[in-house]
Amino acid sequence: MPEEKLRLKSIDQVCVVVRDIQKAVEQYWGILGIGPWSIYTFAPPRLTDTTVRGKSKRFSMKIALALVGSMTVELIQPLEGESIYKEFLDEKGEGLHHIASFQVDDLGRAITVLEKRGIGVLQSGTWEGASFAYMDTEKTLGAIIEFVKRVGERPKPEATYP
């Protein structure tokens, strides 16, 4: 019997990890005209159930989102705690972190399908009705894949730029 495959409906996001989110949104706006940016802080107590490599870990980050056509550009600045974003900055510096975020109907099933192929979860958590899991696909697919299951609308941003 062939292995189960995911049938992904969309690729909707590329993400760059940065050291200074304000400087980054200003540069993306000034150089490429990307914006407006919606800026959020992902931190406890609104950020829950966080894990890094299967262990419960508390971390926080600031994110900025902007649309380019139907694709979302996401910038992430790690704030506190151990995270794959902090590891990325320490090891590689700023740059493209994950090339796609897939909206999935059943996050648990998506994770299980990849785990059956030996691909584990690097980091996961829940924020404001959205659950996310970054899969350890860099060696097999050339990039980290993030699965997202969103329930309801995203809250209003805490800030915007410009």
Rosetta blueprint (number, residue, H / E / L):
1 M L
2 P L
3 E L
4 E L
5 K L
6 L L
7 R L
8 L L
9 K L
10 S L
11 I L
12 D L
13 Q E
14 V E
15 C E
16 V E
17 V E
18 V L
19 R L
20 D L
21 I H
22 Q H
23 K H
24 A H
25 V H
26 E H
27 Q H
28 Y H
29 W H
30 G H
31 I H
32 L H
33 G L
34 I L
35 G L
36 P L
37 W E
38 S E
39 I E
40 Y E
41 T E
42 F E
43 A L
44 P L
45 P L
46 R L
47 L E
48 T E
49 D E
50 T E
51 T E
52 V E
53 R L
54 G L
55 K E
56 S E
57 K L
58 R L
59 F L
60 S E
61 M E
62 K E
63 I E
64 A E
65 L E
66 A E
67 L E
68 V E
69 G L
70 S L
71 M E
72 T E
73 V E
74 E E
75 L E
76 I E
77 Q E
78 P E
79 L E
80 E E
81 G L
82 E L
83 S L
84 I H
85 Y H
86 K H
87 E H
88 F H
89 L H
90 D H
91 E H
92 K H
93 G L
94 E L
95 G E
96 L E
97 H E
98 H E
99 I E
100 A E
101 S E
102 F E
103 Q E
104 V L
105 D L
106 D L
107 L H
108 G H
109 R H
110 A H
111 I H
112 T H
113 V H
114 L H
115 E H
116 K L
117 R L
118 G L
119 I L
120 G L
121 V E
122 L E
123 Q E
124 S E
125 G E
126 T E
127 W E
128 E L
129 G L
130 A E
131 S E
132 F E
133 A E
134 Y E
135 M E
136 D L
137 T L
138 E H
139 K H
140 T H
141 L H
142 G L
143 A L
144 I E
145 I E
146 E E
147 F E
148 V E
149 K E
150 R E
151 V L
152 G L
153 E L
154 R L
155 P L
156 K L
157 P L
158 E L
159 A E
160 T E
161 Y E
162 P L
